[in-house]
Amino acid sequence: MIDDSILSMVAIGLTLLCLGLINGFQYAETKLPADALPQIRLPVSPTGANGDQAPLIKPGTIITGALAPLSAWVAKLGQDHPLVGRVWDSGHKEAVLPAEVAKAAAEADVVLVGETHDNPDHHKLQAWLIREIALKQKHPAIVMEMIGGDKAETLASYQNTPGASADGLGSTLDWASSGWPDWKLYRPIADAALAAAFTILPGDATKAQLQQVGLSGLRAVPDYERDHLGLGRTLPARLNSALVEDIKVSHCNQLPDAEVGQMTDVQRFRDAVLADNTLKAAQRAGSAIVIAGAGHVRSDRGVPYYLHARSPALKIVTIVFTEVEAGVENPEDAVPRDPDGKPAANFVWFTPKSERPDQCEELRRQLQQKSSAG
């Protein structure tokens, strides 16, 4: 009969051998759980930050059901792109699991989540993040760029109504007339927030305020309010130049210089107001999640710029959902950066791209119509 101590030693030896094999394994292909992100592959040697070989997941990482939140992509373009489903930690220059993003978000005072407005996967992932934070017993307020200050009372009243639902919220806000993409894209966010009893708050200024700034620039904002919002000081020249260039490029270099200047003022005003509403929300709820376009959440000149100026001790995490682009396969090349090359987001999460009309052609048509009408 074999002595028990020998069996124990053999078992220990086999365990150590297995651990050694696991720790040296490069995850050539892994059976993912049923709720894993589609098209995620764990390559033997994905491209690292500088073109070097780097493991997608650190050796020894335990893979759990929290690996990925979606069962299927909705956006169609680029589903087979090698970056789809990956999350890039720009500070550490490495790929991380979604669960690590959720953990960082739950520990922050303010989480800014940048989106492409018409990409349904971005909104589904935002909803997943809200649910994950709720599971960690956190209760942040949800601040939405898409809801203006003129909807504050309507929004608050509806959320206090017994049986308030995401469908009802869309109708109450008259979302169909708002100019934003269809409510069905944003409904997952509202579903997750209401289910967790998180308060949804307006992030944007009122329509009247935006119209005034659009016509007269930042001088339309009263002095005391301009100073309070952090708009009393000019944006550093290099950041302002980068903002102007982004506005030009995003409008296909078709806007007259005067309109570019007006849009720059409106962008700064909206960022400052969104920061102000976020600070109020965080003070009220203890923390806040900001749902906004990717340009607004940039840490160099967007909402975080004004948050840091007014509350330097605030712990801020910025997550940007970005659509993959053909030919861009090194995640470092897709990280938004300030003029000095420093990352302007903590995490970049890659998704397929939504199909949409040629935006430059559409803008050209609108400008021609405007010119003819004038």
Secondary structure, DSSP 8 states (H G I E B T S, - for coil): ---HHHHHHHHHHHHHHHHHHHHH---SS----TT--TT----SS-B-TTS-B--SS-TT----GGG---SS----BTTT-TTTT-EEETTTTEEE-HHHHHHHHHT-SEEEEEE-TT-HHHHHHHHHHHHHHHHTT---EEEEEEEEGGGHHHHHHHHTSTT--HHHHHHHTTGGGSSSS-HHHHHHHHHHHHHTT--EEEEE--HHHHHHHHHHGGGGS-HHHHHHHT-SS---HHHHHHHHHHHHHHTTT-S-HHHHHHHHHHHHHHHHHHHHHHHHHHHHHS-EEEEEETTTT-TTTSHHHHHHHH-TT--EEEEEEEE--TT--SGGGGS-B-TTS-BS-SEEEEE-B-----HHHHHHHHHHHHHHH-
